[in-house]
Amino acid sequence: MSLPEKVKLTVIVENTTYKPNLIADHGLSILIELFYPDKKHRILFDMGNNSIAFLHNINQMKIDMRNIDYIVISHGHYDHTGGLIEALKLIQRKIPIILHPDAFSKKLALKPKLRYIGMPFTEKEIEENGGIIIKNRTALEILPGVYVLGEIPRVTSFETTENFYTVRDGEIVVDKMLDDQGIAIKTKSGLIVLGGCSHSGIVNIVKYAIEITKQYIVKYVAGGFHLISATEDRVKKTVDFFIKQKVEKVSPMHCSGVKINCEIRKRLPSLLLDIHTGDQVIIE
């Protein structure tokens, strides 16, 4: 099978929306539709914060869950996994769920108080509702030209993962968020890269996507970039990379914050493609 000829992204859940019939919620869920010459495939990338917004929005947008082929979880935080069980009930058959083994670890935040921020479901609950759990640490090509990236090498000096914790051997330790991964889609016209929260760094994710796919033209980068509390230096260097790499369009979402949008608008407004809950992007 050749590479996808067209890719359609539909934002099911994101922090904001300008569509009055949809619900915005803190989290992310994107439907990826891949159009090959002889077949169409559908991937759900992340599942939002909870089932309320997810179910409402798929009903309003008339998304048939029975057509979903794969579910990919970017990492094990609640705002990317909350709608999973209800989605599985609608799919009505067994379906592969691809995620890093650490996505099931106990994930904690300590500020402003100790709280659990991990996945709200166990492996057993997921499997009882039809999920076939596939754990990946390394890059996995699930369709021709479509890669779930696995652990992202941390090669930049300015992208750091901070303020996340887990439990290991009965002690609270720093969570390096090794489960944070993205999706890379190789097309003839360029590379599409999606991040969930990009705790491993969106630049690191794009660099690794290029390395894995050997596609050096980056057409589109979208998702959560986790820059809401980033320093001005990190934001500037992120935009520096996008410009130097000649990325065609960038859509910061969810946890990206406004600094990145402001920096792009100031330096290269044509780079920014602002999308929210209910929006669609078609790449041909």
C-alpha positions in Angstrom: 0.0 0.0 0.0 1.3 3.4 -0.9 1.4 6.5 1.3 -1.9 8.3 2.2 -3.0 10.7 -0.5 -5.1 12.8 1.8 -5.2 13.3 5.6 -8.2 14.8 7.4 -8.0 15.9 11.0 -11.1 16.6 13.1 -10.7 18.2 16.5 -13.2 16.3 18.8 -12.1 17.9 22.1 -9.8 20.9 22.8 -9.8 23.6 25.4 -11.7 26.1 23.3 -14.4 26.3 20.6 -16.1 28.9 18.5 -18.9 26.5 17.6 -22.0 27.0 19.8 -23.2 23.4 19.5 -20.0 21.9 20.8 -18.4 21.6 24.2 -14.8 22.8 24.8 -12.9 21.0 27.6 -9.4 20.9 29.0 -7.9 18.1 27.1 -7.4 16.8 23.5 -8.9 14.3 21.1 -8.3 14.3 17.4 -9.8 12.0 14.7 -7.3 11.3 12.0 -8.7 10.0 8.7 -6.2 8.6 6.2 -7.2 8.3 2.5 -5.1 5.7 0.7 -5.7 4.9 -3.0 -7.7 1.8 -2.2 -8.8 2.2 1.4 -9.6 4.6 4.2 -8.4 4.3 7.8 -9.4 6.1 11.0 -7.3 6.7 14.1 -8.4 8.3 17.3 -5.5 10.2 18.8 -6.2 10.8 22.5 -9.6 10.7 24.2 -10.1 14.1 26.0 -10.7 14.8 29.7 -14.0 12.9 30.2 -16.8 11.2 28.3 -19.3 14.2 28.6 -17.6 16.5 26.1 -16.4 13.6 24.0 -19.8 11.9 23.5 -21.6 15.2 23.0 -19.2 16.3 20.3 -19.1 13.1 18.3 -22.9 13.0 18.3 -23.1 16.6 17.1 -20.4 16.0 14.5 -22.0 12.7 13.5 -18.8 10.7 13.9 -19.5 7.0 13.7 -17.3 5.3 16.2 -17.8 1.8 14.7 -15.5 2.9 11.8 -12.5 3.6 14.1 -9.5 1.3 13.3 -7.0 2.3 16.0 -6.7 4.3 19.2 -3.4 6.0 20.0 -2.8 7.4 23.5 0.0 10.1 23.6 0.6 9.7 27.3 -1.1 8.6 30.5 -2.6 11.9 31.9 -6.3 12.1 32.6 -7.0 14.9 30.1 -5.9 12.6 27.2 -7.6 9.4 28.4 -10.9 10.3 30.1 -13.3 9.4 27.3 -11.7 6.1 26.5 -14.1 3.6 28.1 -17.3 5.2 26.7 -15.6 5.4 23.3 -14.8 1.6 23.4 -18.5 0.9 24.3 -19.5 2.7 21.1 -16.9 1.0 18.9 -18.6 -2.3 19.8 -15.7 -4.6 18.9 -12.1 -5.3 19.9 -9.7 -2.6 18.8 -6.0 -2.0 19.2 -5.0 0.7 21.7 -1.4 1.8 21.3 0.4 3.4 24.2 3.7 3.4 26.1 3.9 1.0 29.1 4.5 4.0 31.5 1.1 5.4 30.5 -0.4 3.1 33.3 2.0 4.4 36.0 0.8 6.4 39.0 1.0 10.0 37.7 1.0 12.8 40.3 1.3 16.6 40.6 2.5 18.1 43.9 1.5 21.7 43.4 -0.7 23.3 44.6 -1.3 20.1 46.4 -0.7 16.3 45.9 -3.2 15.0 43.4 -3.5 12.1 41.0 -3.4 13.2 37.3 -3.1 9.8 35.7 -5.4 7.6 33.6 -8.8 7.0 35.3 -9.0 3.4 34.1 -7.0 0.2 34.7 -5.7 -2.1 32.1 -8.3 -4.7 33.1 -11.2 -2.2 32.6 -9.9 -1.3 29.2 -9.6 -4.9 28.1 -13.0 -5.8 29.5 -14.5 -3.1 27.2 -12.8 -4.4 24.0 -9.4 -2.7 24.1 -6.5 -4.7 22.8 -3.5 -3.0 24.6 -0.4 -2.7 22.5 2.5 -1.3 24.5 5.3 0.4 22.5 8.6 1.9 23.6 10.0 2.2 20.1 8.5 3.7 16.9 5.8 1.5 15.5 4.5 1.8 11.9 0.8 0.9 12.2 -0.2 1.8 8.7 2.0 2.6 5.6 3.7 5.9 6.4 1.9 6.3 9.8 4.2 6.0 12.9 3.5 6.0 16.6 6.8 7.4 17.7 7.4 5.7 21.1 10.0 7.2 23.5 11.3 10.5 22.1 15.0 11.2 22.4 15.6 14.4 24.4 18.2 16.2 22.2 17.4 19.9 22.7 18.9 21.9 25.5 15.9 24.2 26.1 13.1 21.6 26.3 12.6 20.2 29.8 10.0 18.1 31.6 9.2 19.5 35.0 6.8 19.2 37.9 5.5 15.7 37.2 5.9 12.8 39.6 5.2 9.1 39.8 5.6 6.4 42.4 8.4 3.9 42.2 9.3 1.3 44.9 7.0 3.1 47.3 8.6 6.5 46.9 7.5 9.6 45.0 10.0 10.3 42.3 10.3 12.7 39.3 8.3 11.4 36.3 10.5 11.9 33.2 7.3 11.4 31.1 9.0 8.7 28.9 5.5 7.7 27.8 5.0 11.0 26.0 4.9 10.2 22.3 3.5 11.6 19.0 2.3 10.5 15.6 4.1 11.1 12.4 2.4 10.7 9.0 4.5 10.6 5.9 3.0 11.9 2.7 4.5 12.6 -0.7 4.3 16.3 -0.1 5.7 16.4 3.4 5.5 15.2 7.0 2.6 15.7 9.4 3.5 15.6 13.1 1.0 15.5 16.0 1.8 15.8 19.7 -0.6 15.2 22.6 1.0 17.4 25.3 4.6 17.3 24.0 6.1 16.8 27.5 9.2 15.5 25.7 9.3 18.8 23.7 7.6 19.5 20.4 11.0 20.2 18.7 12.3 16.9 20.0 9.2 15.1 18.6 9.5 16.7 15.2 13.2 16.0 15.0 12.6 12.3 15.9 9.7 12.1 13.4 12.1 13.3 10.7 14.7 10.7 11.8 12.2 7.8 11.8 10.4 8.6 8.5 13.4 10.0 6.6 11.0 12.7 5.4 12.8 16.0 5.7 10.0 18.3 4.5 7.7 19.1 7.4 4.3 20.2 6.2 2.2 20.5 9.4 2.7 20.3 13.1 -0.3 20.3 15.5 -1.4 19.4 19.0 -0.5 20.3 22.5 3.0 21.9 22.9 3.0 22.4 26.7 4.3 25.9 26.5 1.7 27.6 28.7 4.3 28.2 31.4 7.4 28.2 29.2 10.1 30.8 29.3 10.3 33.4 26.6 13.6 31.8 25.5 12.0 28.4 25.0 9.1 29.8 23.1 11.5 31.8 20.9 13.7 28.8 20.2 10.7 26.7 19.3 9.5 29.2 16.7 13.1 29.5 15.5 13.1 25.8 14.8 9.7 25.9 12.9 11.0 28.8 10.8 14.4 27.2 10.1 12.8 23.9 9.3 10.4 25.7 6.9 7.4 24.1 8.4 4.3 25.1 6.3 1.7 25.4 9.1 1.6 25.1 12.9 -1.5 24.6 15.1 -0.7 25.0 18.8 -3.6 23.6 20.9 -4.7 22.5 24.4 -1.7 23.2 26.7 0.3 25.3 24.3 -0.7 28.7 25.8 -0.8 32.1 24.1 2.9 32.9 24.1 3.6 30.6 21.1 0.8 32.1 19.1 1.9 35.7 19.9 5.5 34.8 18.9 4.4 33.3 15.6 2.1 36.2 14.8 4.9 38.6 15.5 7.5 36.9 13.4 5.7 34.9 10.7 1.9 35.2 10.8 1.4 32.8 7.8 2.9 30.0 9.8 -0.1 29.9 12.3 -3.2 27.9 11.6 -5.5 28.4 14.6 -7.8 25.5 15.2 -10.2 24.5 18.1 -12.9 22.0 19.0 -15.0 21.1 15.9 -12.5 22.4 13.4 -11.2 20.3 10.5 -7.9 20.4 8.6 -7.4 18.6 5.2 -3.9 18.0 3.9 -3.6 16.8 0.4 
